């Protein structure tokens, strides 16, 4: 097994996210690099209907372009009083030039008419996807990728994900 650290491209243009994930990965056999280190990396259109779909798209495109491991995520913000809106639209909730502050201000404005006694709450939900375009290395094994898919969580353990076609069997 090689002692050289593998590069993990953080599939995000968000500098806060890249920094945070780099800090989390400190001490692991990987070195986190920002997507900005690959100037030609295409901007991924997040047009999925779920956070898992968006994260998967970002990770696959980033891994294919860079040839390195890609780590991507997508997060939704779910507000029960707004019928779980903005959900997957949270990042650009207040428009194309959205900021954390403008999104928060819009959310507060939309909740201003919630009657007293009703709970104003929200939750974040996040999906992370790890794609290794070179899984034949010694770090871990991949068993029959066409039959079985694996997610690699470098902070904990490998987790087997069942094929959706087998879910009802």
C-alpha positions in Angstrom: 0.0 0.0 0.0 1.3 3.4 -0.9 2.1 5.9 1.8 1.4 8.8 -0.5 -1.8 10.7 0.4 -4.5 10.6 -2.3 -6.1 13.8 -3.4 -9.8 14.3 -2.7 -11.3 17.1 -4.7 -14.0 18.9 -2.8 -16.7 19.3 -5.5 -17.9 22.7 -4.4 -17.0 26.3 -5.3 -18.0 27.3 -1.7 -14.7 28.3 0.0 -16.2 27.7 3.5 -17.2 24.2 2.6 -13.8 23.4 1.1 -12.0 24.8 4.2 -14.3 22.9 6.7 -13.9 19.6 4.9 -10.1 20.1 4.7 -10.1 20.5 8.4 -12.2 17.4 9.0 -9.8 15.4 6.8 -6.6 16.5 8.6 -4.7 13.5 9.8 -6.3 11.1 7.3 -4.5 9.4 4.4 -6.0 12.0 2.0 -5.3 15.6 1.2 -8.4 17.8 0.5 -8.1 20.2 -2.4 -10.7 22.7 -3.6 -12.4 22.5 -7.0 -10.9 25.9 -7.8 -7.5 24.1 -8.2 -8.9 22.7 -11.5 -9.7 25.9 -13.5 -11.3 24.0 -16.4 -13.6 22.0 -14.2 -17.1 22.5 -15.5 -19.8 24.2 -13.4 -22.2 21.4 -12.5 -25.9 22.3 -12.9 -27.8 21.0 -9.9 -31.0 20.1 -11.6 -31.7 16.9 -9.6 -34.9 16.5 -7.7 -33.2 15.3 -4.6 -30.1 16.2 -2.6 -28.6 12.8 -3.3 -29.1 13.3 -7.0 -27.4 16.7 -7.0 -24.5 15.4 -4.8 -24.0 12.3 -7.1 -24.0 14.5 -10.2 -21.3 16.8 -8.7 -19.1 13.9 -7.5 -19.3 12.0 -10.8 -18.5 15.0 -13.0 -15.7 16.1 -10.7 -14.1 12.6 -10.5 -14.4 12.1 -14.2 -12.8 15.5 -15.0 -10.0 15.4 -12.4 -9.2 11.7 -12.3 -9.1 12.1 -8.5 -11.4 11.1 -5.7 -14.3 13.5 -5.5 -16.3 14.4 -2.4 -19.6 16.2 -3.0 -22.6 17.1 -1.0 -25.9 18.9 -1.3 -28.0 20.2 1.5 -31.7 21.0 1.8 -33.4 23.3 4.3 -36.8 22.0 5.3 -39.3 24.2 7.1 -42.5 22.4 8.1 -44.6 25.6 8.3 -43.7 26.3 4.6 -44.6 22.8 3.5 -40.8 21.9 3.8 -39.9 24.6 1.4 -37.2 25.7 0.3 -35.9 22.1 0.4 -33.3 21.6 -2.4 -33.6 25.2 -3.4 -32.0 26.5 -0.2 -28.8 27.8 -1.6 -30.4 30.2 -4.1 -33.6 30.6 -2.1 -33.7 34.4 -2.3 -32.6 34.6 -5.9 -29.6 34.2 -8.3 -27.4 36.5 -6.2 -28.4 34.9 -2.9 -26.3 35.2 0.2 -26.6 33.5 3.7 -28.1 36.8 4.9 -30.6 37.3 2.1 -31.8 33.7 2.4 -32.2 34.1 6.2 -34.1 37.4 5.8 -36.5 35.9 3.2 -37.1 32.9 5.5 -37.9 35.2 8.5 -40.2 37.3 6.3 -42.1 34.2 5.1 -42.6 33.0 8.7 -43.7 36.4 10.1 -47.4 35.5 9.9 -47.1 32.1 11.6 -49.5 32.4 14.6 -48.2 32.5 18.1 -48.2 29.1 19.6 -47.1 27.4 16.4 -43.6 26.1 16.4 -41.2 27.9 14.0 -38.6 25.3 13.2 -36.4 24.0 10.4 -33.9 21.3 9.7 -31.0 20.8 7.4 -30.6 17.5 5.5 -27.4 16.7 3.8 -26.3 13.9 1.3 -22.6 13.3 0.7 -21.2 11.2 -2.2 -17.6 9.9 -2.5 -16.6 8.8 -6.0 -13.2 7.1 -6.6 -12.4 6.9 -10.3 -9.5 4.5 -9.5 -11.0 2.0 -7.0 -8.6 -0.8 -8.0 -5.9 0.5 -5.7 -4.9 -1.2 -2.5 -6.8 1.2 -0.1 -10.1 -0.7 -0.2 -11.8 -3.2 -2.4 -14.8 -2.8 -4.7 -16.8 -6.0 -5.2 -18.5 -6.4 -8.6 -19.5 -2.7 -9.1 -22.3 -3.6 -11.5 -23.9 -5.7 -8.8 -23.0 -3.8 -5.7 -22.2 -0.2 -4.9 -20.1 1.0 -2.1 -19.7 4.4 -0.4 -16.4 5.0 1.2 -16.6 7.1 4.3 -12.9 7.8 5.1 -13.9 8.9 8.6 -15.6 5.7 9.7 -16.2 2.6 7.6 -17.5 1.4 4.3 -21.3 1.2 4.0 -23.0 -1.0 1.5 -25.9 0.5 -0.4 -28.5 -1.9 -1.8 -29.4 -1.8 -5.4 -32.8 0.0 -5.6 -34.0 -2.7 -8.0 -33.6 -5.2 -5.1 -35.4 -3.1 -2.5 -38.8 -4.8 -3.1 -37.3 -8.3 -3.2 
